Amino acid sequence: MAMAKTMTETGDTPSPATVAVWDPLVRVFHWSLVGLFAFAFLTGDEWQQPHELAGYAVAGLIAVRLVWGIFGSRHARFSSFVYGPSTIIGFVADTVRMKARRYLGHNPAGGLMVIALLLAITVISVSGWMMTLDAFWGLEWVEELHEASAFAALGLIALHLGGVLVASLEHGENLVRAMITGAKRAAGPDDIA
């Protein structure tokens, strides 16, 4: 749903119309995951019970997001942002040249990042849960998988932040603010809605 054009503080130049893109569930999921992942990562072996509780909360968030990825709002659904390899490669090549098209929802690289982060965090959650079970308690490979997937997720987060920065600069919009407010600049004639 498009919002009406608004006047700037000076009252003389209209700002571009905005549209709601990220629904409240996506935004709450995103920022809750950021906080819980950071807390769980920082507590690690130092504060076991809160670490485990954060891990269970993260697993619950992932489960909700997977359901919302199928039944949620337009830009939350996986079908709106999962692209094939050739589209992703072409988009990344265009981004390197700073000529990538603007997407109203997730762009092809962003969609791939969503999937990669969901998978990495699922592995972290499952391996962490396995470490609490008698059947897997003390097995070195389970602990190594848990730690390696946590550090892999950190690497993905760094790439994600870099991608957000590049896309924000390339398209002249604040994507962090968009993930807070849910609104982005309306799609223009060259954008992909």
Backbone hydrogen bonds, N-H to C=O, Kabsch-Sander energy under -0.5 kcal/mol:
donor,donor_aa,acceptor,acceptor_aa,energy
3,M,18,T,-2.8
8,T,13,T,-1.3
11,G,8,T,-1.3
15,S,6,T,-2.8
19,V,184,K,-2.7
20,A,1,M,-1.0
21,V,182,G,-3.8
22,W,182,G,-1.6
23,D,21,V,-0.7
27,R,23,D,-2.1
28,V,24,P,-3.0
29,F,25,L,-2.7
30,H,26,V,-2.7
31,W,27,R,-2.4
32,S,28,V,-2.4
33,L,29,F,-2.7
34,V,30,H,-2.1
35,G,31,W,-2.1
36,L,32,S,-2.9
37,F,33,L,-2.7
38,A,34,V,-2.2
39,F,35,G,-2.5
40,A,36,L,-2.9
41,F,37,F,-2.9
42,L,38,A,-2.5
43,T,39,F,-2.0
44,G,40,A,-2.2
46,E,43,T,-2.3
47,W,43,T,-1.1
51,H,47,W,-2.1
52,E,48,Q,-2.7
53,L,49,Q,-2.5
54,A,50,P,-2.4
55,G,51,H,-2.1
56,Y,52,E,-2.4
57,A,53,L,-2.3
58,V,54,A,-2.5
59,A,55,G,-2.4
60,G,56,Y,-2.3
61,L,57,A,-2.4
62,I,58,V,-2.6
63,A,59,A,-2.2
64,V,60,G,-2.3
65,R,61,L,-2.7
66,L,62,I,-2.4
67,V,63,A,-1.9
68,W,64,V,-2.7
69,G,65,R,-2.0
70,I,67,V,-1.3
71,F,67,V,-2.6
72,G,68,W,-2.0
76,A,73,S,-1.2
77,R,73,S,-1.4
77,R,74,R,-0.6
78,F,69,G,-2.8
79,S,69,G,-0.5
80,S,77,R,-1.9
81,F,78,F,-1.7
82,V,78,F,-1.6
83,Y,81,F,-0.7
88,I,84,G,-2.1
89,I,85,P,-2.8
90,G,86,S,-2.3
91,F,87,T,-2.3
92,V,88,I,-2.6
93,A,89,I,-2.5
94,D,90,G,-2.2
95,T,91,F,-2.4
96,V,92,V,-2.3
97,R,93,A,-1.3
98,M,95,T,-1.7
99,K,94,D,-3.4
104,L,192,I,-2.9
111,G,107,N,-2.8
112,L,108,P,-1.9
113,M,109,A,-2.2
114,V,110,G,-2.3
115,I,111,G,-2.0
116,A,112,L,-2.7
117,L,113,M,-2.9
118,L,114,V,-2.5
119,L,115,I,-2.4
120,A,116,A,-2.7
121,I,117,L,-2.7
122,T,118,L,-1.8
123,V,119,L,-2.4
124,I,120,A,-2.2
125,S,121,I,-2.4
126,V,122,T,-2.9
127,S,123,V,-2.6
128,G,124,I,-2.3
129,W,125,S,-2.4
130,M,126,V,-2.5
131,M,127,S,-1.6
132,T,129,W,-1.6
133,L,130,M,-1.5
136,F,133,L,-1.0
137,W,133,L,-1.5
139,L,136,F,-2.0
140,E,138,G,-0.5
142,V,139,L,-0.6
143,E,139,L,-1.6
144,E,140,E,-2.7
145,L,141,W,-2.2
146,H,142,V,-2.3
147,E,143,E,-2.5
148,A,144,E,-2.9
149,S,145,L,-2.5
150,A,146,H,-1.6
151,F,147,E,-2.2
152,A,148,A,-2.4
153,A,149,S,-2.2
154,L,150,A,-1.8
155,G,151,F,-1.9
156,L,152,A,-2.3
157,I,153,A,-2.7
158,A,154,L,-2.3
159,L,155,G,-2.2
160,H,156,L,-2.9
161,L,157,I,-2.8
162,G,158,A,-2.2
163,G,159,L,-2.7
164,V,160,H,-2.5
165,L,161,L,-2.2
166,V,162,G,-2.6
167,A,163,G,-2.7
168,S,164,V,-2.4
169,L,165,L,-2.4
170,E,166,V,-3.2
171,H,167,A,-2.3
172,G,168,S,-0.8
173,E,168,S,-1.6
175,L,173,E,-1.0
178,A,174,N,-1.8
179,M,175,L,-1.6
180,I,176,V,-0.9
180,I,177,R,-0.8
181,T,177,R,-3.3
182,G,178,A,-2.4
184,K,19,V,-2.3
186,A,17,A,-3.0
191,D,188,G,-1.2
192,I,102,R,-3.0
193,A,191,D,-0.7
